[in-house]
Amino acid sequence: MTTTIEAPTQTHDLQVRTDAAGKPLAIRHEGRIWLVDPDTESQHWYGRDAWWDTRRTAAVGSGDLVSIEFWRVQVRFGNTSALRTVTLRRKPLSTRWLLDSTSDADETTEEV
């Protein structure tokens, strides 16, 4: 079975291209490039990691270790495909993005 944007998994094969401000412009997943639709509104927010459930410790001054970054964007493959709503997640201090959820643009987003 091949993983597609319709059936995402949390994989290392996800790359996100961003602008200078950090807003996603394109997503590469399983060798396909999904472009963020510039005519739709992107949502950006932060959640909190459950630091109390981990055994991680950090030295003073290590930075923000609890803020999880989220982006919800609408993407399309090529110029004619239907829009898909994708939620991306990045753990604190990580450079790697995870595909958190996906749905058709007009449906409620379901978590993976």
Secondary structure, 3 states (H helix, E strand, C coil): CCCCCCCCCCCCCEEEEECCCCCEEEEEECCEEEEECCCCCCEEEEEECCHHHCCCCCCCCCCCCCEEEEEEEEEECCCCCCCEEEEEEECCCCCCCEEEEEEECCCCCEEC
